[in-house]
Amino acid sequence: MTESGAVLEAGQLLVGYGGVPVCGEVALAVRAGEILGVVGVNGAGKSTVAQTLAGRQPALSGDVRIQGLLVDRDAVNFRRQVAAVFDDDLFFPSLSVAEHLLLVARGHSLANAEECVAAELDFFGLTDRATAVPDALSSGQRRRLLLAAGFIRPASLLILDEPEQRLDPVMRDALAGRIREHAAAGGAVLLVTHDPTLLVRTATSCLVIKAEVATVPADEGAAFIAGL
């Protein structure tokens, strides 16, 4: 962890493509037990910020550290710190739902891996689809499988990019509780969302992404979303 106690810390961070920033300079710190919401209009750069923090694309400038480690997607120690769920359905086509989760659980040396998988299948309503392959799932079911894979593994930082997509209201409500539980257990969370209810129910603070990036209380972030 950094000297400031932050799990995730970024300073003077510029993100974008081809040397061109997509938003203003980002500065943030997220400590264990905190949930930072990230909001903004479509195309403002929310997902680009999240992708950069996760090490999926290089920053234009600035510094990002997770548990004191500089972002390096190829470094095992860094990858062990970060679990991320983005809007990309990346699955092994020949593995079943349960086999995907078991692969993640065993890959991260979870004790009682089978029990952990069963618990995630139950939480995300996938128990009756445990033997199905990803191509046989609905869009919402694939989203729930991605979320299950993100939550099942240990990580200091959980990055969720619009996790509410393709979820029904009941599952959105359950997801809010799960995010809070994750933070209460000592995890740090970065939550990109368009859902003001999810934001207010979970976030301890909010980052508004636009030409100038600002940190505001969660209720002000929700009001920003509602006004879009």
C-alpha positions in Angstrom: 0.0 0.0 0.0 1.2 3.5 -0.6 2.3 5.9 2.1 -1.1 7.7 1.9 -2.9 4.4 2.7 -4.6 4.3 -0.7 -5.1 1.0 -2.5 -5.5 2.9 -5.8 -3.8 6.2 -6.4 -3.4 8.3 -9.5 -1.9 11.7 -10.0 -1.7 14.1 -13.0 -3.2 11.3 -15.1 -4.1 11.9 -18.7 -5.8 9.2 -20.7 -6.7 9.0 -24.4 -5.6 7.7 -27.8 -2.9 8.7 -30.3 -1.6 11.3 -27.8 -4.9 13.1 -27.6 -6.6 13.2 -24.1 -10.3 12.3 -23.9 -10.9 14.2 -20.7 -9.3 16.4 -18.1 -6.4 15.4 -15.8 -7.4 12.8 -13.3 -6.3 12.7 -9.6 -7.8 10.2 -7.2 -7.2 7.9 -4.3 -9.3 5.0 -3.2 -8.6 3.3 0.2 -9.6 -0.1 1.5 -13.3 -0.1 2.2 -14.1 2.8 -0.2 -16.1 2.8 -3.3 -15.4 5.5 -5.9 -18.2 6.0 -8.4 -17.3 7.3 -11.8 -19.9 9.2 -13.9 -20.1 11.3 -17.1 -21.8 11.7 -20.4 -21.4 9.0 -23.1 -18.0 9.5 -24.7 -16.6 11.5 -21.8 -13.8 9.0 -21.2 -15.1 7.0 -18.2 -14.2 3.6 -19.6 -10.9 4.9 -20.9 -10.0 6.0 -17.4 -11.0 2.6 -16.0 -9.1 0.7 -18.8 -6.0 2.8 -18.0 -6.2 2.2 -14.3 -6.6 -1.5 -14.9 -3.5 -1.5 -17.1 -5.4 -2.4 -20.3 -4.0 0.6 -22.1 -1.1 3.0 -21.5 -1.6 6.4 -19.9 -0.6 9.5 -22.0 1.1 10.9 -18.8 0.9 10.7 -15.1 1.2 8.0 -12.5 -1.0 5.1 -11.3 -0.2 2.9 -8.4 -2.1 0.0 -7.0 -0.9 -1.2 -3.6 2.2 0.9 -4.3 2.9 -1.0 -7.6 3.1 0.9 -10.8 0.6 -0.4 -13.4 2.1 -3.2 -15.4 -0.3 -5.6 -16.9 2.4 -8.2 -17.6 3.5 -8.3 -14.0 2.1 -11.2 -11.9 2.1 -9.2 -8.6 0.2 -6.4 -10.2 -2.4 -8.6 -11.9 -3.1 -10.4 -8.6 -4.1 -7.1 -7.1 -6.8 -6.2 -9.7 -10.1 -7.8 -10.7 -11.9 -6.0 -13.5 -15.2 -6.5 -15.3 -15.5 -4.6 -18.6 -18.1 -4.9 -21.4 -16.3 -7.7 -23.2 -17.6 -11.2 -23.2 -14.3 -13.1 -23.1 -15.0 -16.8 -22.6 -13.5 -20.1 -23.6 -16.2 -21.5 -26.0 -15.8 -25.1 -24.9 -15.9 -24.5 -21.2 -19.2 -24.5 -19.2 -20.3 -21.8 -16.9 -19.2 -23.8 -13.8 -15.9 -24.7 -15.5 -15.1 -21.0 -16.2 -15.6 -20.1 -12.5 -13.7 -23.1 -11.3 -10.8 -22.2 -13.5 -10.7 -18.7 -11.9 -11.1 -20.1 -8.4 -8.4 -22.7 -8.7 -6.1 -20.3 -10.6 -6.2 -18.0 -7.6 -5.8 -20.9 -5.1 -9.1 -20.5 -3.4 -9.8 -23.0 -0.6 -12.9 -25.0 -1.2 -13.1 -23.8 -4.9 -16.1 -26.0 -5.7 -18.1 -24.5 -2.8 -17.1 -20.9 -3.9 -18.3 -21.7 -7.4 -21.6 -23.0 -6.1 -22.1 -19.9 -4.1 -21.5 -17.6 -7.0 -23.8 -19.7 -9.3 -26.5 -19.3 -6.7 -26.0 -15.6 -6.1 -26.0 -14.7 -9.8 -28.9 -17.1 -10.6 -26.8 -19.4 -12.8 -27.2 -22.7 -11.0 -29.5 -24.2 -13.6 -27.1 -23.0 -16.4 -24.0 -24.4 -14.7 -23.4 -27.0 -17.5 -24.2 -24.6 -20.4 -21.5 -23.1 -22.6 -21.4 -19.3 -23.0 -22.9 -19.3 -26.5 -26.0 -20.9 -25.0 -26.5 -18.1 -22.5 -28.6 -15.0 -22.8 -26.9 -11.6 -22.9 -27.9 -11.0 -19.2 -26.6 -14.4 -18.2 -23.3 -13.8 -19.8 -23.1 -10.5 -17.9 -23.8 -12.3 -14.7 -21.1 -14.9 -15.5 -18.5 -12.0 -16.0 -19.5 -10.5 -12.7 -19.3 -13.9 -10.9 -15.8 -14.3 -12.3 -14.8 -10.9 -11.0 -16.2 -11.4 -7.5 -15.0 -14.9 -7.0 -11.3 -14.1 -7.1 -9.3 -12.2 -4.4 -8.2 -8.7 -5.3 -7.3 -5.5 -3.5 -9.1 -3.5 -6.2 -12.3 -4.3 -8.0 -13.0 -2.3 -11.2 -16.5 -2.5 -12.5 -17.4 -0.8 -15.8 -21.2 -0.3 -16.0 -21.9 -3.6 -14.3 -25.6 -2.8 -14.3 -25.8 -3.4 -18.0 -28.2 -6.2 -19.0 -29.3 -6.8 -15.4 -32.9 -6.8 -14.3 -34.0 -4.6 -11.3 -33.8 -7.5 -8.8 -30.2 -8.4 -9.8 -29.2 -4.7 -9.8 -30.4 -4.5 -6.2 -28.5 -7.6 -5.3 -25.4 -6.3 -7.0 -25.5 -3.1 -5.0 -25.5 -5.2 -1.8 -22.7 -7.3 -3.1 -20.5 -4.3 -3.9 -21.0 -2.9 -0.4 -20.2 -6.3 1.1 -17.0 -6.4 -1.0 -15.9 -3.0 0.4 -16.9 -3.9 3.9 -14.6 -6.9 3.8 -11.7 -4.5 3.0 -11.8 -4.3 -0.8 -11.5 -1.0 -2.7 -13.9 -0.5 -5.6 -13.9 1.7 -8.7 -17.5 1.7 -10.1 -18.3 3.2 -13.5 -22.1 3.6 -13.8 -25.0 5.3 -15.5 -27.4 4.2 -12.7 -28.0 6.9 -10.1 -29.6 4.5 -7.7 -26.7 2.1 -7.8 -24.3 5.0 -7.3 -26.1 6.4 -4.3 -26.5 3.0 -2.7 -22.8 2.1 -3.0 -20.4 5.0 -3.6 -18.5 6.7 -0.8 -17.5 9.4 -3.3 -17.8 10.2 -7.0 -15.6 11.3 -9.8 -17.3 13.3 -12.5 -15.5 12.9 -15.9 -15.6 15.8 -18.3 -13.3 18.5 -19.6 -12.3 19.1 -16.0 -12.5 16.1 -13.7 -13.8 16.7 -10.2 -14.5 14.5 -7.1 -17.9 15.1 -5.5 -20.2 13.4 -3.0 -22.2 10.5 -4.4 -25.6 12.3 -4.3 -24.1 15.1 -6.5 -22.9 12.4 -8.9 -26.4 10.9 -9.0 -27.9 14.3 -9.7 -25.4 14.7 -12.5 -26.5 11.4 -14.0 -30.2 12.3 -13.6 -29.7 15.5 -15.5 -28.1 13.8 -18.5 
